[in-house]
């Protein structure tokens, strides 16, 4: 990065901007993958609940 008297040279600014955008995209990807993992776990729990519900529905109801 070229800095003269506190001023960033235009070519250095473009490099800095590109690096910053790349880091932001990486962070967005990491957060998206984390969220997908959370949603996958939630869906797994809902599938288990549905399986349990469907098994209960197939049981005969006996009131003695």
Predicted model as a PDB file, atoms N, CA, C, CB and O in Angstrom, pLDDT in the B-factor column:
MODEL        1                                                                  
ATOM      1  N   UNK A   1       0.855  -1.164   0.000  1.00 50.00           N  
ATOM      2  CA  UNK A   1       0.000   0.000   0.000  1.00 50.00           C  
ATOM      3  C   UNK A   1       0.900   1.225   0.000  1.00 50.00           C  
ATOM      4  CB  UNK A   1      -0.972  -0.001   1.220  1.00 50.00           C  
ATOM      5  O   UNK A   1       1.822   1.322   0.810  1.00 50.00           O  
ATOM      6  N   UNK A   2       0.643   2.133  -0.880  1.00 53.00           N  
ATOM      7  CA  UNK A   2       1.420   3.361  -0.959  1.00 53.00           C  
ATOM      8  C   UNK A   2       0.674   4.474  -0.245  1.00 53.00           C  
ATOM      9  CB  UNK A   2       1.703   3.746  -2.428  1.00 53.00           C  
ATOM     10  O   UNK A   2      -0.438   4.845  -0.620  1.00 53.00           O  
ATOM     11  N   UNK A   3       1.319   5.001   0.805  1.00 56.00           N  
ATOM     12  CA  UNK A   3       0.701   6.097   1.548  1.00 56.00           C  
ATOM     13  C   UNK A   3       1.667   7.269   1.562  1.00 56.00           C  
ATOM     14  CB  UNK A   3       0.327   5.662   3.002  1.00 56.00           C  
ATOM     15  O   UNK A   3       2.806   7.132   2.007  1.00 56.00           O  
ATOM     16  N   UNK A   4       1.221   8.417   1.077  1.00 58.00           N  
ATOM     17  CA  UNK A   4       2.018   9.638   1.087  1.00 58.00           C  
ATOM     18  C   UNK A   4       1.282  10.676   1.907  1.00 58.00           C  
ATOM     19  CB  UNK A   4       2.291  10.154  -0.355  1.00 58.00           C  
ATOM     20  O   UNK A   4       0.199  11.126   1.534  1.00 58.00           O  
ATOM     21  N   UNK A   5       1.882  11.057   3.032  1.00 64.00           N  
ATOM     22  CA  UNK A   5       1.277  12.071   3.902  1.00 64.00           C  
ATOM     23  C   UNK A   5      -0.158  11.713   4.303  1.00 64.00           C  
ATOM     24  CB  UNK A   5       1.292  13.425   3.205  1.00 64.00           C  
ATOM     25  O   UNK A   5      -1.025  12.585   4.352  1.00 64.00           O  
ATOM     26  N   UNK A   6      -0.407  10.428   4.590  1.00 65.00           N  
ATOM     27  CA  UNK A   6      -1.735  10.010   5.026  1.00 65.00           C  
ATOM     28  C   UNK A   6      -2.727   9.782   3.907  1.00 65.00           C  
ATOM     29  CB  UNK A   6      -2.284  11.014   5.944  1.00 65.00           C  
ATOM     30  O   UNK A   6      -3.896   9.499   4.170  1.00 65.00           O  
ATOM     31  N   UNK A   7      -2.286   9.898   2.652  1.00 67.00           N  
ATOM     32  CA  UNK A   7      -3.183   9.698   1.513  1.00 67.00           C  
ATOM     33  C   UNK A   7      -2.821   8.386   0.831  1.00 67.00           C  
ATOM     34  CB  UNK A   7      -3.096  10.891   0.507  1.00 67.00           C  
ATOM     35  O   UNK A   7      -1.658   8.134   0.518  1.00 67.00           O  
ATOM     36  N   UNK A   8      -3.829   7.559   0.608  1.00 62.00           N  
ATOM     37  CA  UNK A   8      -3.621   6.266  -0.055  1.00 62.00           C  
ATOM     38  C   UNK A   8      -3.653   6.488  -1.559  1.00 62.00           C  
ATOM     39  CB  UNK A   8      -4.705   5.216   0.379  1.00 62.00           C  
ATOM     40  O   UNK A   8      -4.560   7.131  -2.087  1.00 62.00           O  
ATOM     41  N   UNK A   9      -2.644   5.944  -2.243  1.00 69.00           N  
ATOM     42  CA  UNK A   9      -2.588   6.070  -3.697  1.00 69.00           C  
ATOM     43  C   UNK A   9      -3.741   5.298  -4.319  1.00 69.00           C  
ATOM     44  CB  UNK A   9      -1.233   5.561  -4.245  1.00 69.00           C  
ATOM     45  O   UNK A   9      -4.155   4.274  -3.777  1.00 69.00           O  
ATOM     46  N   UNK A  10      -4.273   5.772  -5.458  1.00 71.00           N  
ATOM     47  CA  UNK A  10      -5.441   5.127  -6.089  1.00 71.00           C  
ATOM     48  C   UNK A  10      -5.249   3.646  -6.368  1.00 71.00           C  
ATOM     49  CB  UNK A  10      -5.769   5.822  -7.378  1.00 71.00           C  
ATOM     50  O   UNK A  10      -6.165   2.859  -6.130  1.00 71.00           O  
ATOM     51  N   UNK A  11      -4.088   3.243  -6.864  1.00 80.00           N  
ATOM     52  CA  UNK A  11      -3.886   1.815  -7.152  1.00 80.00           C  
ATOM     53  C   UNK A  11      -3.899   1.005  -5.866  1.00 80.00           C  
ATOM     54  CB  UNK A  11      -2.559   1.591  -7.904  1.00 80.00           C  
ATOM     55  O   UNK A  11      -4.406  -0.117  -5.845  1.00 80.00           O  
ATOM     56  N   UNK A  12      -3.352   1.555  -4.803  1.00 84.00           N  
ATOM     57  CA  UNK A  12      -3.365   0.870  -3.511  1.00 84.00           C  
ATOM     58  C   UNK A  12      -4.788   0.798  -2.963  1.00 84.00           C  
ATOM     59  CB  UNK A  12      -2.438   1.587  -2.505  1.00 84.00           C  
ATOM     60  O   UNK A  12      -5.166  -0.195  -2.341  1.00 84.00           O  
ATOM     61  N   UNK A  13      -5.563   1.833  -3.190  1.00 84.00           N  
ATOM     62  CA  UNK A  13      -6.942   1.824  -2.721  1.00 84.00           C  
ATOM     63  C   UNK A  13      -7.734   0.722  -3.404  1.00 84.00           C  
ATOM     64  CB  UNK A  13      -7.602   3.180  -2.968  1.00 84.00           C  
ATOM     65  O   UNK A  13      -8.549   0.057  -2.766  1.00 84.00           O  
ATOM     66  N   UNK A  14      -7.505   0.524  -4.681  1.00 86.00           N  
ATOM     67  CA  UNK A  14      -8.210  -0.539  -5.411  1.00 86.00           C  
ATOM     68  C   UNK A  14      -7.831  -1.904  -4.853  1.00 86.00           C  
ATOM     69  CB  UNK A  14      -7.888  -0.472  -6.923  1.00 86.00           C  
ATOM     70  O   UNK A  14      -8.687  -2.776  -4.698  1.00 86.00           O  
ATOM     71  N   UNK A  15      -6.562  -2.087  -4.554  1.00 89.00           N  
ATOM     72  CA  UNK A  15      -6.114  -3.353  -3.967  1.00 89.00           C  
ATOM     73  C   UNK A  15      -6.753  -3.546  -2.599  1.00 89.00           C  
ATOM     74  CB  UNK A  15      -4.572  -3.391  -3.852  1.00 89.00           C  
ATOM     75  O   UNK A  15      -7.254  -4.626  -2.286  1.00 89.00           O  
ATOM     76  N   UNK A  16      -6.733  -2.501  -1.793  1.00 88.00           N  
ATOM     77  CA  UNK A  16      -7.338  -2.552  -0.471  1.00 88.00           C  
ATOM     78  C   UNK A  16      -8.833  -2.862  -0.559  1.00 88.00           C  
ATOM     79  CB  UNK A  16      -7.115  -1.230   0.262  1.00 88.00           C  
ATOM     80  O   UNK A  16      -9.349  -3.676   0.208  1.00 88.00           O  
ATOM     81  N   UNK A  17      -9.511  -2.225  -1.478  1.00 91.00           N  
ATOM     82  CA  UNK A  17     -10.943  -2.458  -1.661  1.00 91.00           C  
ATOM     83  C   UNK A  17     -11.212  -3.895  -2.083  1.00 91.00           C  
ATOM     84  CB  UNK A  17     -11.514  -1.489  -2.699  1.00 91.00           C  
ATOM     85  O   UNK A  17     -12.131  -4.529  -1.563  1.00 91.00           O  
ATOM     86  N   UNK A  18     -10.429  -4.415  -3.012  1.00 93.00           N  
ATOM     87  CA  UNK A  18     -10.601  -5.801  -3.465  1.00 93.00           C  
ATOM     88  C   UNK A  18     -10.361  -6.789  -2.327  1.00 93.00           C  
ATOM     89  CB  UNK A  18      -9.650  -6.106  -4.631  1.00 93.00           C  
ATOM     90  O   UNK A  18     -11.108  -7.755  -2.173  1.00 93.00           O  
ATOM     91  N   UNK A  19      -9.327  -6.551  -1.535  1.00 93.00           N  
ATOM     92  CA  UNK A  19      -9.035  -7.443  -0.413  1.00 93.00           C  
ATOM     93  C   UNK A  19     -10.160  -7.392   0.622  1.00 93.00           C  
ATOM     94  CB  UNK A  19      -7.689  -7.067   0.240  1.00 93.00           C  
ATOM     95  O   UNK A  19     -10.553  -8.417   1.178  1.00 93.00           O  
ATOM     96  N   UNK A  20     -10.664  -6.204   0.868  1.00 95.00           N  
ATOM     97  CA  UNK A  20     -11.759  -6.055   1.825  1.00 95.00           C  
ATOM     98  C   UNK A  20     -13.012  -6.774   1.334  1.00 95.00           C  
ATOM     99  CB  UNK A  20     -12.061  -4.571   2.067  1.00 95.00           C  
ATOM    100  O   UNK A  20     -13.678  -7.461   2.108  1.00 95.00           O  
ATOM    101  N   UNK A  21     -13.330  -6.620   0.068  1.00 97.00           N  
ATOM    102  CA  UNK A  21     -14.501  -7.308  -0.508  1.00 97.00           C  
ATOM    103  C   UNK A  21     -14.327  -8.816  -0.444  1.00 97.00           C  
ATOM    104  CB  UNK A  21     -14.729  -6.870  -1.969  1.00 97.00           C  
ATOM    105  O   UNK A  21     -15.274  -9.544  -0.144  1.00 97.00           O  
ATOM    106  N   UNK A  22     -13.100  -9.292  -0.730  1.00 97.00           N  
ATOM    107  CA  UNK A  22     -12.847 -10.731  -0.649  1.00 97.00           C  
ATOM    108  C   UNK A  22     -13.064 -11.242   0.774  1.00 97.00           C  
ATOM    109  CB  UNK A  22     -11.417 -11.052  -1.114  1.00 97.00           C  
ATOM    110  O   UNK A  22     -13.666 -12.299   0.967  1.00 97.00           O  
ATOM    111  N   UNK A  23     -12.583 -10.508   1.761  1.00 97.00           N  
ATOM    112  CA  UNK A  23     -12.775 -10.914   3.163  1.00 97.00           C  
ATOM    113  C   UNK A  23     -14.253 -10.897   3.540  1.00 97.00           C  
ATOM    114  CB  UNK A  23     -11.981  -9.987   4.108  1.00 97.00           C  
ATOM    115  O   UNK A  23     -14.724 -11.779   4.258  1.00 97.00           O  
ATOM    116  N   UNK A  24     -14.978  -9.902   3.061  1.00 97.00           N  
ATOM    117  CA  UNK A  24     -16.414  -9.843   3.355  1.00 97.00           C  
ATOM    118  C   UNK A  24     -17.163 -11.018   2.743  1.00 97.00           C  
ATOM    119  CB  UNK A  24     -17.004  -8.532   2.844  1.00 97.00           C  
ATOM    120  O   UNK A  24     -18.049 -11.590   3.380  1.00 97.00           O  
ATOM    121  N   UNK A  25     -16.813 -11.385   1.506  1.00 98.00           N  
ATOM    122  CA  UNK A  25     -17.458 -12.535   0.868  1.00 98.00           C  
ATOM    123  C   UNK A  25     -17.148 -13.812   1.639  1.00 98.00           C  
ATOM    124  CB  UNK A  25     -17.000 -12.672  -0.598  1.00 98.00           C  
ATOM    125  O   UNK A  25     -18.029 -14.650   1.830  1.00 98.00           O  
ATOM    126  N   UNK A  26     -15.887 -13.968   2.088  1.00 97.00           N  
ATOM    127  CA  UNK A  26     -15.516 -15.148   2.865  1.00 97.00           C  
ATOM    128  C   UNK A  26     -16.327 -15.215   4.159  1.00 97.00           C  
ATOM    129  CB  UNK A  26     -14.007 -15.134   3.179  1.00 97.00           C  
ATOM    130  O   UNK A  26     -16.809 -16.280   4.547  1.00 97.00           O  
ATOM    131  N   UNK A  27     -16.470 -14.067   4.818  1.00 98.00           N  
ATOM    132  CA  UNK A  27     -17.248 -14.022   6.058  1.00 98.00           C  
ATOM    133  C   UNK A  27     -18.717 -14.364   5.784  1.00 98.00           C  
ATOM    134  CB  UNK A  27     -17.135 -12.626   6.717  1.00 98.00           C  
ATOM    135  O   UNK A  27     -19.349 -15.088   6.553  1.00 98.00           O  
ATOM    136  N   UNK A  28     -19.244 -13.838   4.688  1.00 98.00           N  
ATOM    137  CA  UNK A  28     -20.638 -14.140   4.325  1.00 98.00           C  
ATOM    138  C   UNK A  28     -20.811 -15.636   4.061  1.00 98.00           C  
ATOM    139  CB  UNK A  28     -21.066 -13.325   3.077  1.00 98.00           C  
ATOM    140  O   UNK A  28     -21.812 -16.228   4.468  1.00 98.00           O  
ATOM    141  N   UNK A  29     -19.861 -16.234   3.396  1.00 98.00           N  
ATOM    142  CA  UNK A  29     -19.921 -17.673   3.117  1.00 98.00           C  
ATOM    143  C   UNK A  29     -19.886 -18.466   4.417  1.00 98.00           C  
ATOM    144  CB  UNK A  29     -18.754 -18.102   2.198  1.00 98.00           C  
ATOM    145  O   UNK A  29     -20.665 -19.401   4.603  1.00 98.00           O  
ATOM    146  N   UNK A  30     -18.968 -18.085   5.327  1.00 98.00           N  
ATOM    147  CA  UNK A  30     -18.875 -18.783   6.611  1.00 98.00           C  
ATOM    148  C   UNK A  30     -20.179 -18.679   7.388  1.00 98.00           C  
ATOM    149  CB  UNK A  30     -17.721 -18.218   7.446  1.00 98.00           C  
ATOM    150  O   UNK A  30     -20.661 -19.675   7.927  1.00 98.00           O  
ATOM    151  N   UNK A  31     -20.751 -17.489   7.449  1.00 98.00           N  
ATOM    152  CA  UNK A  31     -22.001 -17.307   8.180  1.00 98.00           C  
ATOM    153  C   UNK A  31     -23.157 -18.059   7.518  1.00 98.00           C  
ATOM    154  CB  UNK A  31     -22.337 -15.822   8.282  1.00 98.00           C  
ATOM    155  O   UNK A  31     -24.024 -18.600   8.206  1.00 98.00           O  
ATOM    156  N   UNK A  32     -23.169 -18.093   6.194  1.00 98.00           N  
ATOM    157  CA  UNK A  32     -24.221 -18.822   5.473  1.00 98.00           C  
ATOM    158  C   UNK A  32     -24.121 -20.314   5.743  1.00 98.00           C  
ATOM    159  CB  UNK A  32     -24.132 -18.552   3.960  1.00 98.00           C  
ATOM    160  O   UNK A  32     -25.137 -20.976   5.954  1.00 98.00           O  
ATOM    161  N   UNK A  33     -22.894 -20.854   5.738  1.00 98.00           N  
ATOM    162  CA  UNK A  33     -22.711 -22.273   6.015  1.00 98.00           C  
ATOM    163  C   UNK A  33     -23.105 -22.595   7.453  1.00 98.00           C  
ATOM    164  CB  UNK A  33     -21.258 -22.689   5.753  1.00 98.00           C  
ATOM    165  O   UNK A  33     -23.697 -23.640   7.719  1.00 98.00           O  
ATOM    166  N   UNK A  34     -22.778 -21.704   8.370  1.00 98.00           N  
ATOM    167  CA  UNK A  34     -23.167 -21.903   9.773  1.00 98.00           C  
ATOM    168  C   UNK A  34     -24.687 -21.930   9.899  1.00 98.00           C  
ATOM    169  CB  UNK A  34     -22.575 -20.788  10.671  1.00 98.00           C  
ATOM    170  O   UNK A  34     -25.245 -22.790  10.581  1.00 98.00           O  
ATOM    171  N   UNK A  35     -25.340 -20.999   9.250  1.00 98.00           N  
ATOM    172  CA  UNK A  35     -26.815 -20.927   9.304  1.00 98.00           C  
ATOM    173  C   UNK A  35     -27.440 -22.162   8.668  1.00 98.00           C  
ATOM    174  CB  UNK A  35     -27.327 -19.653   8.592  1.00 98.00           C  
ATOM    175  O   UNK A  35     -28.431 -22.689   9.174  1.00 98.00           O  
ATOM    176  N   UNK A  36     -26.862 -22.626   7.554  1.00 98.00           N  
ATOM    177  CA  UNK A  36     -27.375 -23.838   6.916  1.00 98.00           C  
ATOM    178  C   UNK A  36     -27.249 -25.037   7.864  1.00 98.00           C  
ATOM    179  CB  UNK A  36     -26.620 -24.115   5.595  1.00 98.00           C  
ATOM    180  O   UNK A  36     -28.133 -25.892   7.911  1.00 98.00           O  
ATOM    181  N   UNK A  37     -26.159 -25.091   8.608  1.00 98.00           N  
ATOM    182  CA  UNK A  37     -25.990 -26.159   9.591  1.00 98.00           C  
ATOM    183  C   UNK A  37     -27.059 -26.099  10.669  1.00 98.00           C  
ATOM    184  CB  UNK A  37     -24.611 -26.081  10.225  1.00 98.00           C  
ATOM    185  O   UNK A  37     -27.609 -27.125  11.069  1.00 98.00           O  
ATOM    186  N   UNK A  38     -27.355 -24.873  11.144  1.00 98.00           N  
ATOM    187  CA  UNK A  38     -28.414 -24.711  12.144  1.00 98.00           C  
ATOM    188  C   UNK A  38     -29.762 -25.150  11.591  1.00 98.00           C  
ATOM    189  CB  UNK A  38     -28.491 -23.257  12.613  1.00 98.00           C  
ATOM    190  O   UNK A  38     -30.514 -25.853  12.267  1.00 98.00           O  
ATOM    191  N   UNK A  39     -30.067 -24.744  10.382  1.00 98.00           N  
ATOM    192  CA  UNK A  39     -31.348 -25.103   9.769  1.00 98.00           C  
ATOM    193  C   UNK A  39     -31.434 -26.602   9.516  1.00 98.00           C  
ATOM    194  CB  UNK A  39     -31.546 -24.337   8.458  1.00 98.00           C  
ATOM    195  O   UNK A  39     -32.512 -27.184   9.640  1.00 98.00           O  
ATOM    196  N   UNK A  40     -30.323 -27.234   9.164  1.00 98.00           N  
ATOM    197  CA  UNK A  40     -30.299 -28.673   8.943  1.00 98.00           C  
ATOM    198  C   UNK A  40     -30.608 -29.411  10.248  1.00 98.00           C  
ATOM    199  CB  UNK A  40     -28.930 -29.114   8.381  1.00 98.00           C  
ATOM    200  O   UNK A  40     -31.363 -30.383  10.258  1.00 98.00           O  
ATOM    201  N   UNK A  41     -30.016 -28.939  11.343  1.00 97.00           N  
ATOM    202  CA  UNK A  41     -30.285 -29.553  12.646  1.00 97.00           C  
ATOM    203  C   UNK A  41     -31.754 -29.376  13.024  1.00 97.00           C  
ATOM    204  CB  UNK A  41     -29.374 -28.941  13.735  1.00 97.00           C  
ATOM    205  O   UNK A  41     -32.384 -30.306  13.529  1.00 97.00           O  
ATOM    206  N   UNK A  42     -32.294 -28.196  12.784  1.00 97.00           N  
ATOM    207  CA  UNK A  42     -33.708 -27.934  13.073  1.00 97.00           C  
ATOM    208  C   UNK A  42     -34.609 -28.843  12.239  1.00 97.00           C  
ATOM    209  CB  UNK A  42     -34.049 -26.454  12.802  1.00 97.00           C  
ATOM    210  O   UNK A  42     -35.573 -29.411  12.753  1.00 97.00           O  
ATOM    211  N   UNK A  43     -34.298 -28.976  10.977  1.00 97.00           N  
ATOM    212  CA  UNK A  43     -35.083 -29.850  10.104  1.00 97.00           C  
ATOM    213  C   UNK A  43     -35.001 -31.303  10.565  1.00 97.00           C  
ATOM    214  CB  UNK A  43     -34.599 -29.729   8.654  1.00 97.00           C  
ATOM    215  O   UNK A  43     -35.998 -32.024  10.531  1.00 97.00           O  
ATOM    216  N   UNK A  44     -33.822 -31.729  10.994  1.00 96.00           N  
ATOM    217  CA  UNK A  44     -33.684 -33.092  11.510  1.00 96.00           C  
ATOM    218  C   UNK A  44     -34.590 -33.325  12.709  1.00 96.00           C  
ATOM    219  CB  UNK A  44     -32.233 -33.371  11.893  1.00 96.00           C  
ATOM    220  O   UNK A  44     -35.222 -34.374  12.826  1.00 96.00           O  
ATOM    221  N   UNK A  45     -34.650 -32.332  13.606  1.00 96.00           N  
ATOM    222  CA  UNK A  45     -35.532 -32.441  14.768  1.00 96.00           C  
ATOM    223  C   UNK A  45     -36.995 -32.508  14.365  1.00 96.00           C  
ATOM    224  CB  UNK A  45     -35.312 -31.268  15.704  1.00 96.00           C  
ATOM    225  O   UNK A  45     -37.760 -33.293  14.926  1.00 96.00           O  
ATOM    226  N   UNK A  46     -37.390 -31.691  13.397  1.00 95.00           N  
ATOM    227  CA  UNK A  46     -38.773 -31.717  12.917  1.00 95.00           C  
ATOM    228  C   UNK A  46     -39.113 -33.047  12.253  1.00 95.00           C  
ATOM    229  CB  UNK A  46     -39.014 -30.573  11.936  1.00 95.00           C  
ATOM    230  O   UNK A  46     -40.227 -33.549  12.400  1.00 95.00           O  
ATOM    231  N   UNK A  47     -38.165 -33.611  11.533  1.00 94.00           N  
ATOM    232  CA  UNK A  47     -38.408 -34.909  10.895  1.00 94.00           C  
ATOM    233  C   UNK A  47     -38.614 -35.994  11.950  1.00 94.00           C  
ATOM    234  CB  UNK A  47     -37.232 -35.286   9.965  1.00 94.00           C  
ATOM    235  O   UNK A  47     -39.479 -36.856  11.795  1.00 94.00           O  
ATOM    236  N   UNK A  48     -37.816 -35.953  13.029  1.00 94.00           N  
ATOM    237  CA  UNK A  48     -37.985 -36.935  14.104  1.00 94.00           C  
ATOM    238  C   UNK A  48     -39.346 -36.768  14.783  1.00 94.00           C  
ATOM    239  CB  UNK A  48     -36.852 -36.796  15.143  1.00 94.00           C  
ATOM    240  O   UNK A  48     -40.023 -37.749  15.091  1.00 94.00           O  
ATOM    241  N   UNK A  49     -39.735 -35.510  15.010  1.00 93.00           N  
ATOM    242  CA  UNK A  49     -41.055 -35.265  15.608  1.00 93.00           C  
ATOM    243  C   UNK A  49     -42.168 -35.797  14.712  1.00 93.00           C  
ATOM    244  CB  UNK A  49     -41.260 -33.762  15.863  1.00 93.00           C  
ATOM    245  O   UNK A  49     -43.129 -36.393  15.198  1.00 93.00           O  
ATOM    246  N   UNK A  50     -42.040 -35.586  13.426  1.00 90.00           N  
ATOM    247  CA  UNK A  50     -43.054 -36.073  12.491  1.00 90.00           C  
ATOM    248  C   UNK A  50     -43.091 -37.594  12.487  1.00 90.00           C  
ATOM    249  CB  UNK A  50     -42.781 -35.546  11.072  1.00 90.00           C  
ATOM    250  O   UNK A  50     -44.173 -38.182  12.482  1.00 90.00           O  
ATOM    251  N   UNK A  51     -41.933 -38.240  12.491  1.00 89.00           N  
ATOM    252  CA  UNK A  51     -41.890 -39.700  12.541  1.00 89.00           C  
ATOM    253  C   UNK A  51     -42.582 -40.217  13.802  1.00 89.00           C  
ATOM    254  CB  UNK A  51     -40.433 -40.197  12.490  1.00 89.00           C  
ATOM    255  O   UNK A  51     -43.361 -41.169  13.745  1.00 89.00           O  
ATOM    256  N   UNK A  52     -42.290 -39.576  14.953  1.00 89.00           N  
ATOM    257  CA  UNK A  52     -42.925 -39.989  16.208  1.00 89.00           C  
ATOM    258  C   UNK A  52     -44.441 -39.798  16.136  1.00 89.00           C  
ATOM    259  CB  UNK A  52     -42.343 -39.191  17.396  1.00 89.00           C  
ATOM    260  O   UNK A  52     -45.201 -40.664  16.568  1.00 89.00           O  
ATOM    261  N   UNK A  53     -44.867 -38.682  15.597  1.00 88.00           N  
ATOM    262  CA  UNK A  53     -46.296 -38.402  15.464  1.00 88.00           C  
ATOM    263  C   UNK A  53     -46.978 -39.444  14.587  1.00 88.00           C  
ATOM    264  CB  UNK A  53     -46.516 -37.003  14.884  1.00 88.00           C  
ATOM    265  O   UNK A  53     -48.045 -39.955  14.928  1.00 88.00           O  
ATOM    266  N   UNK A  54     -46.351 -39.753  13.451  1.00 86.00           N  
ATOM    267  CA  UNK A  54     -46.953 -40.726  12.538  1.00 86.00           C  
ATOM    268  C   UNK A  54     -47.001 -42.108  13.163  1.00 86.00           C  
ATOM    269  CB  UNK A  54     -46.179 -40.777  11.226  1.00 86.00           C  
ATOM    270  O   UNK A  54     -47.948 -42.856  12.920  1.00 86.00           O  
ATOM    271  N   UNK A  55     -46.002 -42.466  13.963  1.00 87.00           N  
ATOM    272  CA  UNK A  55     -46.033 -43.763  14.643  1.00 87.00           C  
ATOM    273  C   UNK A  55     -47.163 -43.803  15.664  1.00 87.00           C  
ATOM    274  CB  UNK A  55     -44.685 -44.049  15.330  1.00 87.00           C  
ATOM    275  O   UNK A  55     -47.816 -44.836  15.809  1.00 87.00           O  
ATOM    276  N   UNK A  56     -47.405 -42.720  16.364  1.00 85.00           N  
ATOM    277  CA  UNK A  56     -48.500 -42.673  17.335  1.00 85.00           C  
ATOM    278  C   UNK A  56     -49.850 -42.773  16.642  1.00 85.00           C  
ATOM    279  CB  UNK A  56     -48.430 -41.387  18.159  1.00 85.00           C  
ATOM    280  O   UNK A  56     -50.772 -43.381  17.186  1.00 85.00           O  
ATOM    281  N   UNK A  57     -49.987 -42.199  15.471  1.00 77.00           N  
ATOM    282  CA  UNK A  57     -51.249 -42.232  14.743  1.00 77.00           C  
ATOM    283  C   UNK A  57     -51.602 -43.657  14.292  1.00 77.00           C  
ATOM    284  CB  UNK A  57     -51.180 -41.299  13.532  1.00 77.00           C  
ATOM    285  O   UNK A  57     -52.779 -43.980  14.130  1.00 77.00           O  
ATOM    286  N   UNK A  58     -50.600 -44.498  14.090  1.00 77.00           N  
ATOM    287  CA  UNK A  58     -50.854 -45.854  13.616  1.00 77.00           C  
ATOM    288  C   UNK A  58     -51.192 -46.813  14.755  1.00 77.00           C  
ATOM    289  CB  UNK A  58     -49.651 -46.368  12.856  1.00 77.00           C  
ATOM    290  O   UNK A  58     -51.653 -47.928  14.511  1.00 77.00           O  
ATOM    291  N   UNK A  59     -50.964 -46.382  16.008  1.00 70.00           N  
ATOM    292  CA  UNK A  59     -51.280 -47.231  17.152  1.00 70.00           C  
ATOM    293  C   UNK A  59     -52.791 -47.293  17.356  1.00 70.00           C  
ATOM    294  CB  UNK A  59     -50.582 -46.710  18.429  1.00 70.00           C  
ATOM    295  O   UNK A  59     -53.485 -46.287  17.210  1.00 70.00           O  
ATOM    296  N   UNK A  60     -53.287 -48.462  17.688  1.00 64.00           N  
ATOM    297  CA  UNK A  60     -54.725 -48.538  17.978  1.00 64.00           C  
ATOM    298  C   UNK A  60     -55.015 -47.858  19.309  1.00 64.00           C  
ATOM    299  CB  UNK A  60     -55.211 -50.016  18.005  1.00 64.00           C  
ATOM    300  O   UNK A  60     -54.226 -47.938  20.250  1.00 64.00           O  
ATOM    301  N   UNK A  61     -56.150 -47.194  19.371  1.00 60.00           N  
ATOM    302  CA  UNK A  61     -56.566 -46.506  20.592  1.00 60.00           C  
ATOM    303  C   UNK A  61     -57.406 -47.469  21.414  1.00 60.00           C  
ATOM    304  CB  UNK A  61     -57.361 -45.196  20.271  1.00 60.00           C  
ATOM    305  O   UNK A  61     -58.463 -47.922  20.974  1.00 60.00           O  
ATOM    306  N   UNK A  62     -56.928 -47.774  22.607  1.00 61.00           N  
ATOM    307  CA  UNK A  62     -57.639 -48.711  23.482  1.00 61.00           C  
ATOM    308  C   UNK A  62     -57.924 -47.998  24.795  1.00 61.00           C  
ATOM    309  CB  UNK A  62     -56.808 -50.026  23.721  1.00 61.00           C  
ATOM    310  O   UNK A  62     -57.008 -47.626  25.528  1.00 61.00           O  
ATOM    311  N   UNK A  63     -59.192 -47.816  25.076  1.00 58.00           N  
ATOM    312  CA  UNK A  63     -59.607 -47.240  26.359  1.00 58.00           C  
ATOM    313  C   UNK A  63     -60.279 -48.341  27.160  1.00 58.00           C  
ATOM    314  CB  UNK A  63     -60.571 -46.009  26.162  1.00 58.00           C  
ATOM    315  O   UNK A  63     -61.348 -48.830  26.794  1.00 58.00           O  
ATOM    316  N   UNK A  64     -59.648 -48.719  28.246  1.00 50.00           N  
ATOM    317  CA  UNK A  64     -60.249 -49.763  29.081  1.00 50.00           C  
ATOM    318  C   UNK A  64     -60.900 -49.183  30.291  1.00 50.00           C  
ATOM    319  CB  UNK A  64     -59.220 -50.777  29.500  1.00 50.00           C  
ATOM    320  O   UNK A  64     -61.457 -49.919  31.105  1.00 50.00           O  
TER     321      UNK A  64                                                      
ENDMDL                                                                          
END                                                                             
